[in-house]
Amino acid sequence: MTEPSQQVPGYIPSMRTRFSIPVWTIALCLGLASVVGWATQPATVASMATFNIENFPRDTRQPKAAAAVIAKLDVPVVAVQEIRAGGRLLAAVREALGPSWVFLTHTGAVHRVGILVDTREYVIVDVKVHDEVRVIRGGRPALEVRLRHRWGFATQSVVVVHLKSGPGAEAIRRAQLQALAKQLAGHRGPLTVLGDFNPVSAIDRRDLERFAHTTGLSWITRNLGCTAYFPDGERCRGVALDHVMSAAPGRAKALGACATVGCEPGDRCPRWVGEVSDHCPVVFSPDRRLRLPKGE
């Protein structure tokens, strides 16, 4: 049984009033509004993260451990992959962070992608499933969520992907990227695409470069050393599988063991990987003209 997507449509109440004030007063108010708006409008693009939570829920410990990791990210939008039970993920996140969080996903596929959103900060305007990205049987679609900050007016789109994994699947991943680029052609407004792109070769990286050029996005995570681990013979190897591409400039960093242990951990993978995931969360922090105090 698949779980239905949860959607929270945005709504702005309107009210008609009749009044008359001098034209110069209106002009003055508009001028002040533009100055104050520049200083207090939230950033056009949200701080966000991507996290492949391996085979969730893999065991009874993983939901609570994953929610604790998500809580430490301190971002209002989290793209996730390899989700088999979205209800359990949402329950664990709400227990850790409160009832304002919602989870949006799609139907079908054993492992689903999804986006967690803190509705105290963002209104969900629209949700779209890009089935064209499946490409092969058992493939996963891309999920697009359009958001609006509760203190702002502009909308932004966040797209989460999980491309085919493994060496030898470069042609499939290329077809998935091409299908997504076609769906995003002519997209208007701020756009961020993030998730598990699974690049394992120089061919994959050239295809990611081509995707960024075609869509007009910046490859924010181009220089990350690793975002995941897997055993390679008698050693553990770090690889950069998770990426962020955005219309907004900014910086990204891989947290967890990728930050504390590094990309060459030696003969065994870090312990935390066994408790949560074989991937590290990656956080994207867009550049801001003015950073507001937390809570404002």
N, C-alpha and C positions, 0 to 999 in steps of 0.2 A: 504494500500500500504506500502510495506517495503522499506527501504532506502538502497541503495547499499553500500557496504563497500568501503572505500577510502583507496587505497594502494599507497604507494610511494616506489617503488623498489629501492634498493641500487645500485649504479653504481660507479665503480672506473675506470676512463680512464687509458689506458696503452699507452706507447710510446716506440718504439725501438730505441736505440741509439747505435752507434759503437764508442768505444774508447779503448785506451790501457793505463793502468797505472801499476806501479810496484805492485807485490804481497804484499810487506810489507805495502804499502799504503792502500790497501784494508783491510788488517788485522787491521791496526790502526783505520781505519774508523769504522769497525764493532765493535771494542772494545769501541770506544767513543759512538757509537750509542746505545750500550747496557747500558752504564752508563746513558746517557742522557735520553734514553727511560724509564729506571726505575724511573727517577725523574719527567718526564713530561707526561708519559702515563696516561690517565684518568682511574678511577677506573673500574675494570672489571664489576661490577654490578652498575646500576644506582640507585640514590636516587629516590624513587617513592612513590605513595600513592594509597590507595583504598578509594572509596567514593560511598556509596549507596545514590543516589539522589532521594529520595522517589517519585515514580510515575511521573517521569519527562516527560513533563512539567505539573505539577499539577495545576498551575495557572499562571497568567501573570507576577507575581513578581519573581517567582522562577528562571527563566533562568539567569537574571542579578545577583540575590543573590547567586546562585550556582557558577557562574563564578567568583564572587568576592572572594568566599571561596577558589576556586581552585587557584586563583592568589596568595593568601596569603601562599599557601603551598610551593611555591618556589621550585618545583621539575619538571623535564622535562617529566615525565611519570606518568599518572594518570589512574588507572583502575576504571571503573564506572559500576554501576548496576542500574536496574529499569529504563532504558532509553526507552521511547516510540517514541521520535522524535530526532534522532541523529543530524539532520540538524540544529535544533534550539539550541541544546547544542553547536555544533561547532561554530555557528554564535555568540553565547554569549561569548564563550571563546576567539574567535578571536577578538571580540570587546574589550575585557579586556586585552588580552595578545599579540595580533598581528596575522598576516596571516601565520606565520610559523607553527602554530598548525594544526594537522590533527586528524581525528577521525576514528578509525577502529572498525567495528562491524560485525554482521552477519545478515542474513535474518531470518524471522520467529519469532514466540513468541511475545506476547504483550510487555513484559518487556525484553529488550535485555541488554547483557553485552557489554562493549566496552573498548577501550584503547585510551586515548588522548596522543599524542606524539608531543613534540616540535622538529621539524625537523632541527632547528638550531644546535641542539646538537646530535640528533640520526637519522641515516638512517634506514629506514624500509626495512629489507632484505627479510622477508617472513611472510605470515599470514596463519594460519591454524585453522580450526574450528573442534573441537572434539565433533561431534554429539553423540558419544557413551555415553556422560555424561548426555544426556537428560533423559534417563532411563524410564521416564513416559511421557504420553501425556501432552503437555504444559510445559515440563521441558526445561531448558535452557542449551545449550551446553557450553563447556569451549572454550575460544578464546585464541589462542597462537600467540604471535607476536615475531618475532626474530629481534633484533636490533643490530646495530653496531654504536659505537661512531664515530663522524666525524673526531676525531683526533686519533682514534685507529684502530686496526685490528681485535681484537677478537669480536665474536658475543655473545649475551646472549639471553635467551628466557624468556618472561614474559607471564604468563598464568593467566587469570582472570576467576573467577567462581562465580556463584550465585546458591547455593544449595537450595533444597526444604525447605520451612519455616514451623514452627509450631511444637508444642508438638505432639508426636505420629507419627512423620514422620522420626524417627531415622533410620529405616530400609531402607527408600528411600535414605536418605543422605549417609548411609553406601554404598549402591549400587553405588551411584554417585562417591564417593571417590574411590571405587574399580575400577570402569571403567576408571577414570582418571589416577590412578596409573598404570593401565595396558598400557594406551596410552603413559605414560612417561617412561616406563621401557626401560632401555638402553639409556636414553637421555644423550647426550654429551654436555659439555659446561655449563656455569653458568645458573642456572634456578631459577626463583622465581614464586611461585604460591600465589595469593592473591585474596581477594574479600570477599563476604558475605557467610560464611560457615554455618550460622544459627545454631550453637550449642546451645541447650537449656537444656541439661541434662548431667549427668556424663557419660552416654552411648556415647553421641556425642563426648565428650572430649577424651574418650578412643579410639574412631574411628579416631579422628584427630591425636592422638599419634601414632596409627598404620599406618596411611597414611604417616606421617613424617618418620617413621622408614622404611617403604617399599620403599619410594622414595629417601631416604638418605638426606632429607631436614631438616633444623633446624626450629623448631616451634618458630619463633621470638616473636610472640605476646602472648605466653603462659600465661604470668602473667598480662596481661591487665585486669583492673577491669571492664571496660565497654566501649562499642563503639556505643551504641544505647540506646534509651529510648522507653518505652511504658507504657500507663496507666495500673495500676494494682489495680482495685478497686478504693479506694479514694486516692491512692498514685501513684507517678511516679517511675518506677523502671529502673535502669540502667543494661544493659546486654552486655556481650562481644560476639558479633555476627560476627564481621569483623576481619579477621586474615591474617597474612603474614607468609609464609614458604619459606625459601630460602637456596640455597647451600652456600651462603655467610653469614658469621657472621655479626651481626649488632644489631641495637636496633630499637624499634618502639614505637611510642606514639600516643595516640588518642588526637586530638585537639578539637577546638570548645568548646561546653558546657561540654564535657567530661573532659576537662582540667581545665576549669574555675569554673564550678558548682560542678562537681564530680558525683559519681555514685549513690548517695542517695539525689536527689534534693528535696524530701519532697512530698507535696500534689499535686504538678503540675509539668509538664515537662517544661524544659527551653523554653523561648519564641522563641529563634532562631530556635528551631526544627520546629515550625510551619511555619517559613518563608523559610526554606531551605529543611530540611529533618529530619526524625526521627533517622538518623544515624549521627555519627561524622566521619570526615575524619581521616584515620589512615596513618601516614607517616613512611616509612621504610628508615633508614639511614644506609647503609652498612659500615662496617669498611674500612678504607683506609690506605694505607701505607704512603701516602703523600697527604695532602689536598692542592689543588692548589688554588691560589687567584681567586676569582670570575671574570669571563670574560676571563681567560686565557685558 
